[in-house]
């Protein structure tokens, strides 16, 4: 009887471990809901969305307030149109801004919402007009290398 009880405990432990791994995988893939409440949809247009992906978090003051639900290219303006869902209980002023930011130096990208000071709030379906595109690390490095190469090439006559 003691052997059967030990096997049962080991089996329960293995099942709990598997459930913990599934939970961790869902959290790592951003597949968990950010809240259980109702949401409303906002849009923002960016010249460059960098590595932003659907299901990326939307944060305000570091707190997750929504998720990116879709990304598409506008065929007329050639801008990236990002659709996001924000928690219903949070109303942002009409002059709020949206930025594509990065978690850490090489982390995942997310939308950062900064509230403005307008008395009128954004409504469902509105477009955030004040946006800042993603900073692409490769472009910054390329610009730095180009600038250094230009400085080295222009100063050949001085000792």
HELIX and SHEET records of a PDB file:
HELIX    1   1 UNK A    2  UNK A   28  1                                  27    
HELIX    2   2 UNK A  137  UNK A  154  1                                  18    
SHEET    1   A 8 UNK A 127  UNK A 128  0                                        
SHEET    2   A 8 UNK A  39  UNK A  46  1                                        
SHEET    3   A 8 UNK A  80  UNK A  87 -1                                        
SHEET    4   A 8 UNK A  63  UNK A  73 -1                                        
SHEET    5   A 8 UNK A  57  UNK A  60 -1                                        
SHEET    6   A 8 UNK A 109  UNK A 114  1                                        
SHEET    7   A 8 UNK A  97  UNK A 102 -1                                        
SHEET    8   A 8 UNK A 130  UNK A 132  1                                        
END                                                                             
